[in-house]
Every structure is written in C-alpha cells, then in structure tokens.
C-alpha cells in the first residue's frame, strides 16, 4: 500500500475569502480552514477506496491553496 500525505494547509480558505470575512490577519486559526472540505475528502477516500482523488496543496510562494495539486491514487 502506498501512502500519500494530504496536509490540511491546502484547505485554507483563499485570501479573498479571508479578506471578505476579516480573517486574513489570523490565517492559520481553525476558522480560516475549510474543515468540512477536508472531512469530505477523507470521507470520500474511505467510502470509495477504489477511486482516485485529488486534494489541494498550499503554495507558500503564492500564500494560497492550489486545487487538485495532490494526486491520491486508489492504491494509497
């Protein structure tokens, strides 16, 4: 079995969303993450073990999440 690391960093809300909510200055606090999206990904992986999935990653140069950057093959 192969393991794929899917960090929660990719589930930061985008900066424009944080700006709209007045949360950009506190980026990293629990309320600045899409916890439901992360849980949905994990639930989908568990419920569909034969399916491939894609997860977001966090780009530290852009300071933004990047959708679909992490491939999670069914073998993981």
N, C-alpha and C positions, 0 to 999 in steps of 0.2 A: 504494500500500500504506500502511496506517495502522500506526502503532507504538503499543504500549501498554507502559507502564513497570510491571513487576511486581517490586517490591523484595523482597529476602529478609526484610526486617523482619516481614512478615506471617507468616513461617514460624517465628517464635519459638514455643517451647512455651508453653502457657498458664501463668500464675503458679502455679496449683495443682499442675501437673505439675513445675514447677521446685522448688516447696516440697517435694514428695514426694521429689525426688532430691537435695535440699540444694543446689540450684544457683541459687536466686533471687538471691543476693548477687553472683553472677558473670554475670548476664544480659548477653548480648552475646558471650560466648565461643562458639566453634564448637559445643561440646556442648549449648548451650542452644537450638539451632535444629533444626528438622525438615528436615535436609538431604535425606533420602530423599523427603520430600513435595515439596520444591522440584524435585528431579530428576524425580520422577514427572510433575509439571505440565509441565515443559519437554519431557519425552519424549512426553507426550500431545499437546502442541501440534505437535510435529514429525511424529508418526505419524498424526495426524488433522487435517490442515491445513484441512479444510472444516468442522470442528466448532467451536462456540463453547465457551468455558470460563470458569470463574470462579476467581479467585485471592483469597487472604486479603490483608488490609491490616493495618497496625498502627495502633491508635488511641493516640495519645500522651497523651490525657487519661485513658483507662482503663488505659493501660500493659498492654494485652492485644491479641492478634491478633483480627481480626474476619473470620470466614469469608465468602467469596463477595462481598466488597465491591468487588473489581476485576473488571469485565467484560472479557473478552478475546474480541472478535468474530472470526469466521473471516477477516475481511478484514485482520486485523493480522498 
